Amino acid sequence: MIFPTSTIIYGNKVAMTIWSDTITTILIHDEKIAEAHQKHFDFMWEKAKEK
């Protein structure tokens, strides 16, 4: 499955990029949002390892 978006979490920042004819990146600098995205990633990573 290929998604036209990517998300990068680093420190207190989340960068979301939309890969289309016009590439758009949204940068969110917020500790709570970065923490929530990181927790979601960690949860999904652990679920994937169970298979």
PDBQT receptor file of N, H, CA, C and O in Angstrom, charges set to zero:
ATOM      1  N   MET A   1       0.839  -1.168   0.000  1.00  0.00    +0.000 N 
ATOM      2  CA  MET A   1       0.000   0.000   0.000  1.00  0.00    +0.000 C 
ATOM      3  C   MET A   1       0.886   1.234   0.000  1.00  0.00    +0.000 C 
ATOM      4  O   MET A   1       1.802   1.350   0.815  1.00  0.00    +0.000 OA
ATOM      5  N   ILE A   2       0.618   2.139  -0.898  1.00  0.00    +0.000 N 
ATOM      6  H   ILE A   2      -0.125   2.045  -1.560  1.00  0.00    +0.000 HD
ATOM      7  CA  ILE A   2       1.403   3.364  -1.018  1.00  0.00    +0.000 C 
ATOM      8  C   ILE A   2       0.520   4.550  -0.631  1.00  0.00    +0.000 C 
ATOM      9  O   ILE A   2      -0.604   4.687  -1.114  1.00  0.00    +0.000 OA
ATOM     10  N   PHE A   3       1.044   5.396   0.240  1.00  0.00    +0.000 N 
ATOM     11  H   PHE A   3       1.957   5.285   0.632  1.00  0.00    +0.000 HD
ATOM     12  CA  PHE A   3       0.321   6.585   0.681  1.00  0.00    +0.000 C 
ATOM     13  C   PHE A   3       0.979   7.824   0.087  1.00  0.00    +0.000 C 
ATOM     14  O   PHE A   3       2.204   7.883  -0.016  1.00  0.00    +0.000 OA
ATOM     15  N   PRO A   4       0.179   8.817  -0.304  1.00  0.00    +0.000 N 
ATOM     16  CA  PRO A   4       0.754  10.036  -0.877  1.00  0.00    +0.000 C 
ATOM     17  C   PRO A   4       1.205  11.036   0.183  1.00  0.00    +0.000 C 
ATOM     18  O   PRO A   4       1.402  12.214  -0.116  1.00  0.00    +0.000 OA
ATOM     19  N   THR A   5       1.368  10.566   1.433  1.00  0.00    +0.000 N 
ATOM     20  H   THR A   5       1.207   9.609   1.676  1.00  0.00    +0.000 HD
ATOM     21  CA  THR A   5       1.812  11.456   2.496  1.00  0.00    +0.000 C 
ATOM     22  C   THR A   5       2.900  10.786   3.322  1.00  0.00    +0.000 C 
ATOM     23  O   THR A   5       3.033   9.562   3.314  1.00  0.00    +0.000 OA
ATOM     24  N   SER A   6       3.664  11.581   4.022  1.00  0.00    +0.000 N 
ATOM     25  H   SER A   6       3.556  12.575   4.029  1.00  0.00    +0.000 HD
ATOM     26  CA  SER A   6       4.642  11.057   4.975  1.00  0.00    +0.000 C 
ATOM     27  C   SER A   6       4.623  11.943   6.211  1.00  0.00    +0.000 C 
ATOM     28  O   SER A   6       4.315  13.133   6.146  1.00  0.00    +0.000 OA
ATOM     29  N   THR A   7       4.961  11.330   7.335  1.00  0.00    +0.000 N 
ATOM     30  H   THR A   7       5.211  10.363   7.388  1.00  0.00    +0.000 HD
ATOM     31  CA  THR A   7       5.004  12.055   8.601  1.00  0.00    +0.000 C 
ATOM     32  C   THR A   7       6.343  11.792   9.269  1.00  0.00    +0.000 C 
ATOM     33  O   THR A   7       6.786  10.647   9.366  1.00  0.00    +0.000 OA
ATOM     34  N   ILE A   8       6.972  12.840   9.720  1.00  0.00    +0.000 N 
ATOM     35  H   ILE A   8       6.613  13.769   9.640  1.00  0.00    +0.000 HD
ATOM     36  CA  ILE A   8       8.244  12.731  10.435  1.00  0.00    +0.000 C 
ATOM     37  C   ILE A   8       8.061  13.413  11.785  1.00  0.00    +0.000 C 
ATOM     38  O   ILE A   8       7.613  14.557  11.864  1.00  0.00    +0.000 OA
ATOM     39  N   ILE A   9       8.418  12.689  12.845  1.00  0.00    +0.000 N 
ATOM     40  H   ILE A   9       8.783  11.760  12.781  1.00  0.00    +0.000 HD
ATOM     41  CA  ILE A   9       8.307  13.216  14.202  1.00  0.00    +0.000 C 
ATOM     42  C   ILE A   9       9.732  13.412  14.717  1.00  0.00    +0.000 C 
ATOM     43  O   ILE A   9      10.529  12.474  14.707  1.00  0.00    +0.000 OA
ATOM     44  N   TYR A  10      10.052  14.611  15.163  1.00  0.00    +0.000 N 
ATOM     45  H   TYR A  10       9.404  15.373  15.172  1.00  0.00    +0.000 HD
ATOM     46  CA  TYR A  10      11.385  14.854  15.716  1.00  0.00    +0.000 C 
ATOM     47  C   TYR A  10      11.300  15.944  16.772  1.00  0.00    +0.000 C 
ATOM     48  O   TYR A  10      10.860  17.066  16.519  1.00  0.00    +0.000 OA
ATOM     49  N   GLY A  11      11.738  15.568  17.960  1.00  0.00    +0.000 N 
ATOM     50  H   GLY A  11      12.096  14.657  18.166  1.00  0.00    +0.000 HD
ATOM     51  CA  GLY A  11      11.666  16.512  19.070  1.00  0.00    +0.000 C 
ATOM     52  C   GLY A  11      10.230  16.917  19.334  1.00  0.00    +0.000 C 
ATOM     53  O   GLY A  11       9.355  16.065  19.484  1.00  0.00    +0.000 OA
ATOM     54  N   ASN A  12       9.989  18.206  19.389  1.00  0.00    +0.000 N 
ATOM     55  H   ASN A  12      10.700  18.899  19.267  1.00  0.00    +0.000 HD
ATOM     56  CA  ASN A  12       8.648  18.746  19.612  1.00  0.00    +0.000 C 
ATOM     57  C   ASN A  12       7.973  19.146  18.307  1.00  0.00    +0.000 C 
ATOM     58  O   ASN A  12       7.083  19.995  18.301  1.00  0.00    +0.000 OA
ATOM     59  N   LYS A  13       8.397  18.531  17.196  1.00  0.00    +0.000 N 
ATOM     60  H   LYS A  13       9.121  17.841  17.201  1.00  0.00    +0.000 HD
ATOM     61  CA  LYS A  13       7.883  18.909  15.881  1.00  0.00    +0.000 C 
ATOM     62  C   LYS A  13       7.344  17.699  15.141  1.00  0.00    +0.000 C 
ATOM     63  O   LYS A  13       7.836  16.580  15.291  1.00  0.00    +0.000 OA
ATOM     64  N   VAL A  14       6.315  17.955  14.333  1.00  0.00    +0.000 N 
ATOM     65  H   VAL A  14       5.916  18.864  14.211  1.00  0.00    +0.000 HD
ATOM     66  CA  VAL A  14       5.772  16.953  13.432  1.00  0.00    +0.000 C 
ATOM     67  C   VAL A  14       5.724  17.598  12.047  1.00  0.00    +0.000 C 
ATOM     68  O   VAL A  14       5.134  18.663  11.868  1.00  0.00    +0.000 OA
ATOM     69  N   ALA A  15       6.349  16.946  11.080  1.00  0.00    +0.000 N 
ATOM     70  H   ALA A  15       6.829  16.081  11.226  1.00  0.00    +0.000 HD
ATOM     71  CA  ALA A  15       6.313  17.429   9.697  1.00  0.00    +0.000 C 
ATOM     72  C   ALA A  15       5.496  16.442   8.870  1.00  0.00    +0.000 C 
ATOM     73  O   ALA A  15       5.801  15.250   8.832  1.00  0.00    +0.000 OA
ATOM     74  N   MET A  16       4.466  16.943   8.214  1.00  0.00    +0.000 N 
ATOM     75  H   MET A  16       4.218  17.911   8.245  1.00  0.00    +0.000 HD
ATOM     76  CA  MET A  16       3.640  16.122   7.341  1.00  0.00    +0.000 C 
ATOM     77  C   MET A  16       3.797  16.637   5.922  1.00  0.00    +0.000 C 
ATOM     78  O   MET A  16       3.592  17.820   5.653  1.00  0.00    +0.000 OA
ATOM     79  N   THR A  17       4.162  15.738   5.013  1.00  0.00    +0.000 N 
ATOM     80  H   THR A  17       4.329  14.777   5.231  1.00  0.00    +0.000 HD
ATOM     81  CA  THR A  17       4.374  16.122   3.623  1.00  0.00    +0.000 C 
ATOM     82  C   THR A  17       3.358  15.412   2.742  1.00  0.00    +0.000 C 
ATOM     83  O   THR A  17       3.119  14.213   2.886  1.00  0.00    +0.000 OA
ATOM     84  N   ILE A  18       2.771  16.163   1.839  1.00  0.00    +0.000 N 
ATOM     85  H   ILE A  18       2.965  17.137   1.722  1.00  0.00    +0.000 HD
ATOM     86  CA  ILE A  18       1.848  15.630   0.848  1.00  0.00    +0.000 C 
ATOM     87  C   ILE A  18       2.609  15.600  -0.475  1.00  0.00    +0.000 C 
ATOM     88  O   ILE A  18       3.026  16.638  -0.989  1.00  0.00    +0.000 OA
ATOM     89  N   TRP A  19       2.781  14.398  -1.016  1.00  0.00    +0.000 N 
ATOM     90  H   TRP A  19       2.442  13.555  -0.598  1.00  0.00    +0.000 HD
ATOM     91  CA  TRP A  19       3.534  14.213  -2.251  1.00  0.00    +0.000 C 
ATOM     92  C   TRP A  19       2.556  14.204  -3.425  1.00  0.00    +0.000 C 
ATOM     93  O   TRP A  19       1.970  13.169  -3.744  1.00  0.00    +0.000 OA
ATOM     94  N   SER A  20       2.388  15.343  -4.054  1.00  0.00    +0.000 N 
ATOM     95  H   SER A  20       2.865  16.183  -3.795  1.00  0.00    +0.000 HD
ATOM     96  CA  SER A  20       1.523  15.473  -5.221  1.00  0.00    +0.000 C 
ATOM     97  C   SER A  20       2.244  16.342  -6.234  1.00  0.00    +0.000 C 
ATOM     98  O   SER A  20       3.443  16.590  -6.103  1.00  0.00    +0.000 OA
ATOM     99  N   ASP A  21       1.526  16.804  -7.238  1.00  0.00    +0.000 N 
ATOM    100  H   ASP A  21       0.552  16.603  -7.345  1.00  0.00    +0.000 HD
ATOM    101  CA  ASP A  21       2.163  17.675  -8.237  1.00  0.00    +0.000 C 
ATOM    102  C   ASP A  21       2.805  18.887  -7.576  1.00  0.00    +0.000 C 
ATOM    103  O   ASP A  21       3.875  19.338  -7.987  1.00  0.00    +0.000 OA
ATOM    104  N   THR A  22       2.146  19.405  -6.554  1.00  0.00    +0.000 N 
ATOM    105  H   THR A  22       1.277  19.038  -6.220  1.00  0.00    +0.000 HD
ATOM    106  CA  THR A  22       2.710  20.477  -5.737  1.00  0.00    +0.000 C 
ATOM    107  C   THR A  22       2.987  19.886  -4.364  1.00  0.00    +0.000 C 
ATOM    108  O   THR A  22       2.053  19.576  -3.625  1.00  0.00    +0.000 OA
ATOM    109  N   ILE A  23       4.253  19.725  -4.013  1.00  0.00    +0.000 N 
ATOM    110  H   ILE A  23       5.013  19.976  -4.613  1.00  0.00    +0.000 HD
ATOM    111  CA  ILE A  23       4.616  19.136  -2.726  1.00  0.00    +0.000 C 
ATOM    112  C   ILE A  23       4.363  20.166  -1.628  1.00  0.00    +0.000 C 
ATOM    113  O   ILE A  23       4.810  21.310  -1.705  1.00  0.00    +0.000 OA
ATOM    114  N   THR A  24       3.635  19.725  -0.609  1.00  0.00    +0.000 N 
ATOM    115  H   THR A  24       3.272  18.795  -0.546  1.00  0.00    +0.000 HD
ATOM    116  CA  THR A  24       3.289  20.611   0.506  1.00  0.00    +0.000 C 
ATOM    117  C   THR A  24       3.754  19.968   1.801  1.00  0.00    +0.000 C 
ATOM    118  O   THR A  24       3.516  18.783   2.032  1.00  0.00    +0.000 OA
ATOM    119  N   THR A  25       4.414  20.744   2.642  1.00  0.00    +0.000 N 
ATOM    120  H   THR A  25       4.608  21.707   2.455  1.00  0.00    +0.000 HD
ATOM    121  CA  THR A  25       4.822  20.268   3.962  1.00  0.00    +0.000 C 
ATOM    122  C   THR A  25       4.225  21.174   5.025  1.00  0.00    +0.000 C 
ATOM    123  O   THR A  25       4.294  22.400   4.939  1.00  0.00    +0.000 OA
ATOM    124  N   ILE A  26       3.642  20.539   6.024  1.00  0.00    +0.000 N 
ATOM    125  H   ILE A  26       3.586  19.543   6.094  1.00  0.00    +0.000 HD
ATOM    126  CA  ILE A  26       3.078  21.256   7.161  1.00  0.00    +0.000 C 
ATOM    127  C   ILE A  26       3.949  20.932   8.373  1.00  0.00    +0.000 C 
ATOM    128  O   ILE A  26       4.138  19.762   8.704  1.00  0.00    +0.000 OA
ATOM    129  N   LEU A  27       4.474  21.945   9.024  1.00  0.00    +0.000 N 
ATOM    130  H   LEU A  27       4.321  22.896   8.755  1.00  0.00    +0.000 HD
ATOM    131  CA  LEU A  27       5.320  21.756  10.195  1.00  0.00    +0.000 C 
ATOM    132  C   LEU A  27       4.571  22.250  11.424  1.00  0.00    +0.000 C 
ATOM    133  O   LEU A  27       4.185  23.416  11.515  1.00  0.00    +0.000 OA
ATOM    134  N   ILE A  28       4.376  21.335  12.365  1.00  0.00    +0.000 N 
ATOM    135  H   ILE A  28       4.689  20.388  12.291  1.00  0.00    +0.000 HD
ATOM    136  CA  ILE A  28       3.698  21.675  13.622  1.00  0.00    +0.000 C 
ATOM    137  C   ILE A  28       4.741  21.605  14.732  1.00  0.00    +0.000 C 
ATOM    138  O   ILE A  28       5.373  20.567  14.930  1.00  0.00    +0.000 OA
ATOM    139  N   HIS A  29       4.918  22.687  15.442  1.00  0.00    +0.000 N 
ATOM    140  H   HIS A  29       4.405  23.530  15.281  1.00  0.00    +0.000 HD
ATOM    141  CA  HIS A  29       5.872  22.743  16.543  1.00  0.00    +0.000 C 
ATOM    142  C   HIS A  29       5.059  22.831  17.829  1.00  0.00    +0.000 C 
ATOM    143  O   HIS A  29       4.733  23.918  18.305  1.00  0.00    +0.000 OA
ATOM    144  N   ASP A  30       4.738  21.657  18.384  1.00  0.00    +0.000 N 
ATOM    145  H   ASP A  30       5.003  20.773  17.997  1.00  0.00    +0.000 HD
ATOM    146  CA  ASP A  30       3.913  21.597  19.582  1.00  0.00    +0.000 C 
ATOM    147  C   ASP A  30       4.228  20.311  20.321  1.00  0.00    +0.000 C 
ATOM    148  O   ASP A  30       4.114  19.224  19.755  1.00  0.00    +0.000 OA
ATOM    149  N   GLU A  31       4.620  20.424  21.566  1.00  0.00    +0.000 N 
ATOM    150  H   GLU A  31       4.713  21.308  22.025  1.00  0.00    +0.000 HD
ATOM    151  CA  GLU A  31       5.050  19.268  22.351  1.00  0.00    +0.000 C 
ATOM    152  C   GLU A  31       3.951  18.207  22.473  1.00  0.00    +0.000 C 
ATOM    153  O   GLU A  31       4.221  17.017  22.309  1.00  0.00    +0.000 OA
ATOM    154  N   LYS A  32       2.727  18.626  22.757  1.00  0.00    +0.000 N 
ATOM    155  H   LYS A  32       2.508  19.593  22.890  1.00  0.00    +0.000 HD
ATOM    156  CA  LYS A  32       1.625  17.672  22.959  1.00  0.00    +0.000 C 
ATOM    157  C   LYS A  32       1.272  16.940  21.664  1.00  0.00    +0.000 C 
ATOM    158  O   LYS A  32       1.013  15.737  21.684  1.00  0.00    +0.000 OA
ATOM    159  N   ILE A  33       1.261  17.650  20.553  1.00  0.00    +0.000 N 
ATOM    160  H   ILE A  33       1.472  18.628  20.537  1.00  0.00    +0.000 HD
ATOM    161  CA  ILE A  33       0.952  17.013  19.271  1.00  0.00    +0.000 C 
ATOM    162  C   ILE A  33       2.056  16.041  18.891  1.00  0.00    +0.000 C 
ATOM    163  O   ILE A  33       1.772  14.933  18.435  1.00  0.00    +0.000 OA
ATOM    164  N   ALA A  34       3.318  16.441  19.071  1.00  0.00    +0.000 N 
ATOM    165  H   ALA A  34       3.548  17.342  19.441  1.00  0.00    +0.000 HD
ATOM    166  CA  ALA A  34       4.436  15.545  18.759  1.00  0.00    +0.000 C 
ATOM    167  C   ALA A  34       4.381  14.299  19.645  1.00  0.00    +0.000 C 
ATOM    168  O   ALA A  34       4.628  13.188  19.176  1.00  0.00    +0.000 OA
ATOM    169  N   GLU A  35       4.062  14.486  20.909  1.00  0.00    +0.000 N 
ATOM    170  H   GLU A  35       3.862  15.388  21.290  1.00  0.00    +0.000 HD
ATOM    171  CA  GLU A  35       3.968  13.358  21.837  1.00  0.00    +0.000 C 
ATOM    172  C   GLU A  35       2.838  12.402  21.418  1.00  0.00    +0.000 C 
ATOM    173  O   GLU A  35       3.008  11.183  21.460  1.00  0.00    +0.000 OA
ATOM    174  N   ALA A  36       1.711  12.947  21.023  1.00  0.00    +0.000 N 
ATOM    175  H   ALA A  36       1.573  13.937  20.990  1.00  0.00    +0.000 HD
ATOM    176  CA  ALA A  36       0.581  12.114  20.593  1.00  0.00    +0.000 C 
ATOM    177  C   ALA A  36       0.930  11.325  19.337  1.00  0.00    +0.000 C 
ATOM    178  O   ALA A  36       0.609  10.140  19.245  1.00  0.00    +0.000 OA
ATOM    179  N   HIS A  37       1.578  11.960  18.376  1.00  0.00    +0.000 N 
ATOM    180  H   HIS A  37       1.838  12.923  18.450  1.00  0.00    +0.000 HD
ATOM    181  CA  HIS A  37       1.986  11.266  17.152  1.00  0.00    +0.000 C 
ATOM    182  C   HIS A  37       3.007  10.174  17.469  1.00  0.00    +0.000 C 
ATOM    183  O   HIS A  37       2.949   9.085  16.897  1.00  0.00    +0.000 OA
ATOM    184  N   GLN A  38       3.941  10.458  18.376  1.00  0.00    +0.000 N 
ATOM    185  H   GLN A  38       3.988  11.342  18.841  1.00  0.00    +0.000 HD
ATOM    186  CA  GLN A  38       4.951   9.472  18.741  1.00  0.00    +0.000 C 
ATOM    187  C   GLN A  38       4.308   8.269  19.424  1.00  0.00    +0.000 C 
ATOM    188  O   GLN A  38       4.664   7.127  19.135  1.00  0.00    +0.000 OA
ATOM    189  N   LYS A  39       3.361   8.520  20.328  1.00  0.00    +0.000 N 
ATOM    190  H   LYS A  39       3.071   9.448  20.562  1.00  0.00    +0.000 HD
ATOM    191  CA  LYS A  39       2.666   7.421  21.014  1.00  0.00    +0.000 C 
ATOM    192  C   LYS A  39       1.885   6.565  20.018  1.00  0.00    +0.000 C 
ATOM    193  O   LYS A  39       1.866   5.339  20.130  1.00  0.00    +0.000 OA
ATOM    194  N   HIS A  40       1.246   7.206  19.050  1.00  0.00    +0.000 N 
ATOM    195  H   HIS A  40       1.261   8.202  18.958  1.00  0.00    +0.000 HD
ATOM    196  CA  HIS A  40       0.510   6.466  18.021  1.00  0.00    +0.000 C 
ATOM    197  C   HIS A  40       1.476   5.603  17.207  1.00  0.00    +0.000 C 
ATOM    198  O   HIS A  40       1.202   4.430  16.953  1.00  0.00    +0.000 OA
ATOM    199  N   PHE A  41       2.602   6.185  16.801  1.00  0.00    +0.000 N 
ATOM    200  H   PHE A  41       2.825   7.138  17.008  1.00  0.00    +0.000 HD
ATOM    201  CA  PHE A  41       3.603   5.420  16.057  1.00  0.00    +0.000 C 
ATOM    202  C   PHE A  41       4.097   4.230  16.871  1.00  0.00    +0.000 C 
ATOM    203  O   PHE A  41       4.165   3.115  16.356  1.00  0.00    +0.000 OA
ATOM    204  N   ASP A  42       4.440   4.455  18.133  1.00  0.00    +0.000 N 
ATOM    205  H   ASP A  42       4.385   5.361  18.551  1.00  0.00    +0.000 HD
ATOM    206  CA  ASP A  42       4.943   3.376  18.991  1.00  0.00    +0.000 C 
ATOM    207  C   ASP A  42       3.911   2.259  19.138  1.00  0.00    +0.000 C 
ATOM    208  O   ASP A  42       4.261   1.079  19.098  1.00  0.00    +0.000 OA
ATOM    209  N   PHE A  43       2.642   2.629  19.307  1.00  0.00    +0.000 N 
ATOM    210  H   PHE A  43       2.358   3.587  19.339  1.00  0.00    +0.000 HD
ATOM    211  CA  PHE A  43       1.572   1.643  19.426  1.00  0.00    +0.000 C 
ATOM    212  C   PHE A  43       1.473   0.798  18.154  1.00  0.00    +0.000 C 
ATOM    213  O   PHE A  43       1.414  -0.430  18.217  1.00  0.00    +0.000 OA
ATOM    214  N   MET A  44       1.457   1.467  17.006  1.00  0.00    +0.000 N 
ATOM    215  H   MET A  44       1.505   2.465  16.955  1.00  0.00    +0.000 HD
ATOM    216  CA  MET A  44       1.349   0.747  15.733  1.00  0.00    +0.000 C 
ATOM    217  C   MET A  44       2.583  -0.119  15.485  1.00  0.00    +0.000 C 
ATOM    218  O   MET A  44       2.468  -1.217  14.940  1.00  0.00    +0.000 OA
ATOM    219  N   TRP A  45       3.752   0.360  15.878  1.00  0.00    +0.000 N 
ATOM    220  H   TRP A  45       3.846   1.252  16.321  1.00  0.00    +0.000 HD
ATOM    221  CA  TRP A  45       4.992  -0.404  15.706  1.00  0.00    +0.000 C 
ATOM    222  C   TRP A  45       4.923  -1.706  16.519  1.00  0.00    +0.000 C 
ATOM    223  O   TRP A  45       5.283  -2.774  16.022  1.00  0.00    +0.000 OA
ATOM    224  N   GLU A  46       4.463  -1.608  17.753  1.00  0.00    +0.000 N 
ATOM    225  H   GLU A  46       4.171  -0.741  18.156  1.00  0.00    +0.000 HD
ATOM    226  CA  GLU A  46       4.347  -2.801  18.609  1.00  0.00    +0.000 C 
ATOM    227  C   GLU A  46       3.322  -3.776  18.044  1.00  0.00    +0.000 C 
ATOM    228  O   GLU A  46       3.547  -4.986  18.071  1.00  0.00    +0.000 OA
ATOM    229  N   LYS A  47       2.210  -3.276  17.537  1.00  0.00    +0.000 N 
ATOM    230  H   LYS A  47       2.028  -2.293  17.515  1.00  0.00    +0.000 HD
ATOM    231  CA  LYS A  47       1.192  -4.143  16.919  1.00  0.00    +0.000 C 
ATOM    232  C   LYS A  47       1.755  -4.848  15.700  1.00  0.00    +0.000 C 
ATOM    233  O   LYS A  47       1.469  -6.025  15.481  1.00  0.00    +0.000 OA
ATOM    234  N   ALA A  48       2.540  -4.159  14.911  1.00  0.00    +0.000 N 
ATOM    235  H   ALA A  48       2.772  -3.202  15.088  1.00  0.00    +0.000 HD
ATOM    236  CA  ALA A  48       3.118  -4.765  13.705  1.00  0.00    +0.000 C 
ATOM    237  C   ALA A  48       4.123  -5.858  14.077  1.00  0.00    +0.000 C 
ATOM    238  O   ALA A  48       4.242  -6.855  13.365  1.00  0.00    +0.000 OA
ATOM    239  N   LYS A  49       4.835  -5.681  15.167  1.00  0.00    +0.000 N 
ATOM    240  H   LYS A  49       4.739  -4.871  15.745  1.00  0.00    +0.000 HD
ATOM    241  CA  LYS A  49       5.827  -6.677  15.594  1.00  0.00    +0.000 C 
ATOM    242  C   LYS A  49       5.153  -7.953  16.101  1.00  0.00    +0.000 C 
ATOM    243  O   LYS A  49       5.774  -9.016  16.115  1.00  0.00    +0.000 OA
ATOM    244  N   GLU A  50       3.897  -7.858  16.513  1.00  0.00    +0.000 N 
ATOM    245  H   GLU A  50       3.393  -6.995  16.501  1.00  0.00    +0.000 HD
ATOM    246  CA  GLU A  50       3.183  -9.034  17.031  1.00  0.00    +0.000 C 
ATOM    247  C   GLU A  50       2.852 -10.038  15.941  1.00  0.00    +0.000 C 
ATOM    248  O   GLU A  50       2.604 -11.208  16.234  1.00  0.00    +0.000 OA
ATOM    249  N   LYS A  51       2.844  -9.604  14.700  1.00  0.00    +0.000 N 
ATOM    250  H   LYS A  51       3.045  -8.654  14.462  1.00  0.00    +0.000 HD
ATOM    251  CA  LYS A  51       2.461 -10.500  13.594  1.00  0.00    +0.000 C 
ATOM    252  C   LYS A  51       3.607 -11.320  13.103  1.00  0.00    +0.000 C 
ATOM    253  O   LYS A  51       3.445 -12.117  12.180  1.00  0.00    +0.000 OA
TER     254      LYS A  51
